[in-house]
């Protein structure tokens, strides 16, 4: 687990991954799992894994910080994280919603969370998650996926999700002089 951000008031807690369950909706660490996170209606604080939206976080921040259980945040496609950057370490999970297949904004948000803000908790793709997007989702930092699409579930279970190995945009250190800098191999 990464060190807590010095700006935060509380370190992020580890995301408690659910037990392996072939019927579970969450793909993480090579298996489908049960999802211990539940969306929480306004005012409810009893759930052990509280998943809430940005508006509720802003409205109840002080009270929520006193909870001993993990807190997760759900962000929509166009929601900014700049205004909550100091609070990111408070979240064990951040779920980014892909409302439509053609909406790429969560890709940008994921990359900002990992690279600019150094977010180290679970980054989950939810919504319209399809097999051809997963390699690119992994590339920008997603490590968990909520998958309901049957062909994508089969492809994940059978290990048929290809990885992107060559990039035309930088992802890590640049190659040395005399190389084709526009063609880079994957890092890691």
SEROBA-755966 format. One record per residue: residue in one letter; y negated, z, x negated of N, C-alpha, C, O, CB in turn. Coordinates in steps of 0.001 Angstrom, whole numbers, plus 500000, padded with zeros to 6 digits. Each point is the difference from the previous one (the first is absolute). Glycine has a CB too. Example, Ala and Ser with C-alpha at 12.3 -4.5 7.8 and 13.67 -1.06 7.14 Angstrom:
a505690507800486810498810500000500890498800500000499100500019500665498964501154500581502928;s497777498034498458498810500060499180498910500730500770498892500169499491501736497686499325;
***
This chain:
x501174500000499147498826500000500853498774500000499109499958500755499029501264500464502828;x497785497968498436498807499951499176499205501289500098500117500759500962499814496777499338;x499259502688498678499135501174500005498969499852501109499540498893500279500797501446497236;x499299500770503117498994499892501055498667499574499437499650500324498865501534501421502434;x498084497529499505498672499550499625499081501216499932500009500835500904500370496889500169;x498843502378497882499114501146499821498974500092501124499481501084500269500836498738497260;x499379499049503140499008500012501066500551500575501294499228500400500871499709497632498077;x502383502017501195500568500431501274500081501519500083499999500704498990501305497168501123;x498765502600501112500100501428500213501447500454500025500274501191499852497589498743501409;x503048499159498921501404500353500146500831498868499428499718498842500308499820502565501754;x501480498867497112500815498921499446500871499362501076500389500651500970499615500513496813;x500293497560502033500886499321500935501380500622499904500464500350498915498214497505500897;x501968502278501329501350500517500015500947498823499959499638498906500432499673503161500851;x501894498129498208500933498882499959500358499542501407500126500815500914500780500028496910;x499254497864502340500431499483501285501464500349500158500814499659499141497484498453500817;x502040502543501097501378500384500231500700498828500661499883499792501208499515502669499002;x501326496780498995500701498831500504501139500452500889500721500943499672498661497724498284;x500775500663503161501073500329500924501369499686499422500121499322498980498321500251502895;x502570500924498785501385499784499574500392498546500213499479499325500888501092503061499666;x500353497145498618500503498633500134500627499847501380500812500821500426499593498993497070;x499205499126503186500477499713501345499881498500500222498884499486500077500431502818500783;x501807496970499247499928498545500186499188499575501215499532498863500056502663501003498849;x497627501017502062499209499695501189498529500393499827499176499681500858502883500640500526;x497605500354497538498632500433499757499062498819499809500437498904499648500447503181499329;x497837498135501253499017498920499929499353499880498631499377498977499717500204501352502691;x500540500671496731499295500007498719500911499555498871501076500565499800497457501268501032;x501031497147498427500727499543498813499304500605498789498838499697499727501906498116501394;x499966503038498159499455500623498801501155500364499077501061500431500450496931500463500826;x501786498927497443500987500364498985501345499337500264501049500620499822497775501557499861;x501146496555500743501209499202500144500845500241501231501146499556500049498833500416497575;x499489500721503379500780500254501209499064500199501194498828500347499851503022500692498766;x498710498729502567499259500351501214500140501501500209501048500591499742499335497106501303;x498533502898499428499951501451500165499357500372501324499269499217500607500610501059496913;x500415500939502907499307500561501157498566500284499596499718500301498840502420500711502085;x496969498891500027498590500247499724499627501410500444499965500275501199499518497270499065;x500238503354498789499613501354500396498556500097500494499598501024500553502039499817497793;x497584498095501455498589500008500391499856499575501449500616499028500437498700500471497203;x499870501235503099499737499682501396498504499968500241499283500899499561502891500149501133;x497342497927500000498585500010500367499714501241500838500801500388500850499096497075499088;x498975503140499816499665501245500680498785499798500898498963499516499545501988501809498537;x499172499042503183498837499898500894498885500937499538500253500992499318501264498401502603;x497282500289498449498846500816499615500217501450500388500447500310501104498054497707499158;x501175502853498812500107501428500251501354500594499673500093501208499780498241498469501956;x502721499523498222501330500540499685500121500201498494499675499106499219501332499747502806;x499454502300497583500155500292498577501375500560499670500232500420498867497331499993501017;x503343499603501069501292500641499802501024499157499263500924500553499403498604500674502636;x500340497463497983500989499140499350500064500299498512498977500247499361500627497969502358;x501620501759497727500127500306498585499413498888499131499405500281498960502643501058501553;x498109497430499894499441498854499289498950499368500907500328499175500853501840500419497841;x496623500774501129498912499576500885499441498656499541499524499882498871499912502527501624;x500617496587500361499486498666499711498818499752500931500147500037501222502147499110498024;x496537500599500175498793499863500807499141498842499525500206499450498918499849502994501527;x498980497198500386499108498903499647498755500549499299499787501211499930501063497428502031;x498348500453497531498819500365499217498965500759500831499367500927499495501033497067499083;x499423501630502671499022500677500860500396501464500216499151500892499975500332496917501170;x501789502422499063500445501387500188499846500786498704499600501163500035502024498095501741;x498683500136497089499814500678498713498537500427499844499719501133499609502170497515499369;x497200500455501325498576500317499865499590501124500946499209500865499624500351496767499698;x500960502365501883499619500996501000500603501384499739499377501018500302500436497123501326;x501403501893497808500710501272499855500330500345498552500886500818499754500053498801502496;x498384499789496810500314500141498580500167501461499565501006500348499382497743497539500229;x500282502962500701500044501396499581501232500729500488500642500720499234496909499263500761;x502786499839501268501183500645500576501278499419499406500937500737499691497795499685502432;x501306498272497719501211499352499490500289500381498549501164500081499606498417498026501963;x499397502124497645500207500391498606500722501339499872500631500265498977497315498465500431;x501969502104501605500640501317499932501486499950500377500703501002499867497085500023500673;x502687497838499921501422499859500354500864499997498749499643499363499008499731499346503051;x501752501990497968500897499970498838500899498764499972500531499658498944499430502824501070;x500219496847501113500894498847500081499291498728499558498771499938500012502473501171501853;x499525497873497746499411498739499542499192499295501082500281500110501193501613499672497232;x497093499492501115499137499221500891500097498538499588499976499683498810498438502284501551;x501696497146500616500002498572499756498838499351500729499527500513501015502963499512498692;x497052498847499774498862499285500559500410498574500338500672499341499207497724502092499474;x501205498092502487500227498616500410498661499273499986499018500475500569502987500178500861;x497967498185497910498779499193499940500260498626500596501052499403499774498181501840498174;x499801498264502812500071498656500551499541498970498975499549500350498909500065500579503386;x500505497814498065499707498906499087498631499999499361499894499675498817501642499087502522;x497430501577499365498662499911499443499386501328499600498826500045499630500909497970501737;x501023503062498698499426501314499699499826500207498504500909499741499212500144501157502858;x497780499566497558499668500248498606500568501340499549500170500917500802497743497708499442;x502376501475498463500440501282499433498922500606499105500149501125499522502230498084500575;x496549500059499678498940500506499119499432501328500485499715500882499190499733496767500215;x500385502502501893499394501216500538500937501210500005499546501124500214499042497408501173;x502702501257498383500939501126499924500670500084498634501028500660499849499366499133502607;x499029499541496552500598499965498669500246501397499433501017500229499346497849497591500280;x500224503105500614500169501356499480501124500762500690500450501026499491497138498979499965;x502866499515501682501044500684500764501385499391499813500968500537500539497295500060501105;x501871498319497624501272499282499932501152500875499505501135499826500444497572498096499150;x501027502997499511501059500865499484500526500967501058501025500648499785497942499165497962;x500364500291503365500457500877501096501141499375500792500672500693500764497025500248499388;x502530497766499678500977499288500816501276499722499225499968499396498928498168499579502358;x502987501470499265501304499714499403500435498568500319500837499426499302499784503011500883;x498805496997500870500349498656500459498737499316500500499185500608500694503168500122499925;x497492497998499021498981499160500631500728498765500522500633499269499238497469501578499226;x501798498934502843500635498855500652498923498969500315499013500307500667502825501158500318;x498357497312498532499060498912500251500615499051501019501123499527499823497902500668497840;x500236499532503396500505499224501118499736498507499841498854499565499888500797502420501551;x501425497244498555499928498539500026500104499585501468501093499732500500499948500014497148;x497812500204503039499980499706501432500504498592500302500656499774501016497433501805499229;x501603497480498872500437498614500158500534499516498654499594500491498947498702499076502909;x502607499476498193500564499407498793498896499427499111500090500064498774502027499412502480;x496850499969499363498952499315499243498893500923499496499062499528499358501438498481501995;x499584503277498916498958500935499575500340500560498622500927500798499860498569499792502547;x499759498992496587500273500419498627499190501189499525500140500421498851500427497261500714;x498589502868501293499149501112499572500776501214499497499541500645499057498804498559502579;x502812501143498943500734501140499452500487499775498560500183500968499262500512499567503066;x499516498214497263500349499722498605498870500456499080500236500650498982501184497385501733;x497359501616499655498836500385499195499823501517499988499714500587498957499189497220501594;x501264502814500588499864501453500075501045500695499137499697500974499311499378498803503002;x502155499720497728501072500593499185499669499915498516500174500968499259501498498416502503;x497863499480497824499666499836498581498850500926499605500031500599498924500748497005501169;x498217502519500756498901500933499726500519501436499907499620500743499095498778497718502093;x502464501922499743500533501364499985500726500295498695499812501067499415500406498854503072;x500599499158497056500792500230498784499161499851498725500068500855499117501949498322502112;x497205499762498667499323499700498741498627500647499865499689500551498945501542497327501044;x497956502072501033498647500548499897499989501511500194499338500727499260499757497102501570;x501653502638500184499951501411500342501172500802499438499999501227500099498790498122501949;x502204499997497368501127500700499381500874500764500972500589501014499626498031499160498379;x501481499369503231500828500689500982501464499944499582500526498925499710497825500513502106;x502306501714498152501379500080499532501018500362501051501187500083499688497880500528498183;x500518499611503371500945500351501060500706498773500544499853498895499478498726503058501106;x502188498259500471500716498896500635499004499067500664499116500436500738502906501019499629;x498134497257499362499173498969500621500941499151500852500874499307499480497411500664498585;x501524500095503238500933499388500938499352498844500756498873500117500481502292502082499747;x499553496687499872499588498856500815500619500174501386501210500182500130498608498273497826;x499337501486503078500482500112501375499464498827500806499090499295499563501017503232500269;x500460497272501337499545498904500850500874498780499821501225500090500075496453500781499801;x501698497988499888500702498728499889500460499783498549499384499239499254499245499809502666;x502451501623497694500540499927498633501173499023500008501016500238500653498261502162498816;x500570496495499794501015498955499959500480499768498572499289500300499041499683498630502981;x502245500533497843500656499891498702499213499213498955500020500365498824502095499791502399;x497196498781499171499291499208498995498744500694499482499443499568498990501444498393502104;x498656503092499560498834500748499531500380501168499086499181500437499191499651498914502908;x502372501149498016500390501215499287499833499898498487499511500959499403502082499476502428;x498780498467497509499767499945498548498518500156499629499671500620498989502335497905500826;x497120500918500997498566500103499732499486501397500358499078500509499362500660497018501070;x500855503080500578499655501380500337500381500938498858499232500893499643501087498600502803;x500860500304496988500427500820498858499054499805498816499669500951499293502725498891501479;x497188498944499028499134499685498864498678500762500055499465500369498954501585497375500944;x498416502498501288498717500699500106500155501504500189499005500714500128500043497215500829;x502196502560499062500202501440499978500746500634501153500211501213499985497779498774498777;x502417499252502232500772500591501087501363500437499481500638499279499232498155499288502459;x501651502612498730501318500462499595500879500369501193501129500456499817497857500362498069;x500514498992503325500772500240501216499552499009501068498846499573500023501431502888499406;x500653497180501455499736498970500999500626500401501327501178500352500060498739497877498149;x499288501716502854500538500214501340500395498622500518499147499138500212499409502961500232;x502753497700499760500502498662500333500781500040501309500977500736500138499133498673497414;x499432499774503415500681499875501283500556498580500188500856499787500859497626501987500102;x501055497280498268500404498595500086501449499870499493500269500252498826497306498958500848;x503354500396501209501433499983499680500343499158498770500754500476499152499676499848503261;x499051498437497442500336499228498794499495500662498706500659499913498963499263498020502444;x498930502718498651499482500693498821500864501216499685500267500279498831497400498931501701;x502767501505500479500905501147499793501294499542499324500481500643499067498545500514502962;x501535497726498450501234499464499393499767499608498546500810500313499128499934498858503122;x498135500137497494499705499561498629499852501197499058500488499954498871498376497995502044;x500485503100499522499860501199499169501358500656499759500323500364498869497357499984502033;x503110499803500151501318500633499887500924499239499064500807500598499288498915500277503016;x500155497802497699500864499154499181499406499708498628500600499264499217500269499732502872;x497973501561497608499375499785498696499501498581499789500017499505498873501449502255500256;x498094497582501921499559498606499909498488499837499992499498498932500351502583500449500795;x497193501640498467498543499882499891499688499675498538500233500813499105499340500842502831;x499906497161497847499700499561498634498780500733499459499152500462500764501834497282499734;x498934502357498212498828500586499343499161498876499395500538498975499582500727503181499922;x497440498033500452499091499050499379499972500303498511499673501117499601498921498655502517;x501745499246497057500073500225498552498856499354499219499694500433498889502758499692501369;x496912498846500307498884499347499324498759500105500877500072499837501218501499498572497587;x497297501864500567498753500176500730498916499109499409500008499708498804500635502655501762;x498442497214500267498848499242499532498754500870499926498943499532499577502054498407501407;x499113503296499414498901500952499897500488501187499181501184500334500049497823498932502186;x500122501362497031500426501119499159500597501157500809499512500364501070498716498981497309;x502823501201501074500618501213500528500423500799498779501175500005499630499633498883502562;x498260501769497198500322500756498798499335499388498786499081499192500129503090501487500880;x498294499705497805499352499523498777500134498486499822501015499403500357499440502822498614;x498509497180500477500002498551499757500890499673498801500086500792499062497578499014501896;x502997499034499064500806499590498860499125499736498777498784499846500107502903499173501462;x498948500934497289499271499810498742499381498631499873500243499126500832501287502476498136;x497654498194499976499341498702499778501017498893499759501086500232499471496934500960499581;x501604497609501345500858498842499804501022499818501113500806499071499948498880501225497627;x500297500562503418500942499852501114499259499413501191498771499938500018502627502018499165;x499346497628501778499404499476501219499572501186500850500806500552500750500617497331499176;x497327502508499963499537501210500687500049499864501514499987501013500699498553499455497357;x501514498336502462500045499806501434501407500200500549500170500097501215497917498324498589;x502926501643499331501371500194500443500516501300499397500257500086498799500129497408501401;x499760503495500637500374501334499505501317500433500646500264499705501166497293500906498488;x503241500074499585501234500579500546499702501315500667498949500600499777502404498278498460;x499572501567502580499786501272500694500060501145499009500672499926498972500310499131503137;x498298502004498227499992501203499185500923500993500680499840500275501189497785499313497951;x503325500946500139500901501014500573501152499346500572500886500666500536497294500834499934;
***
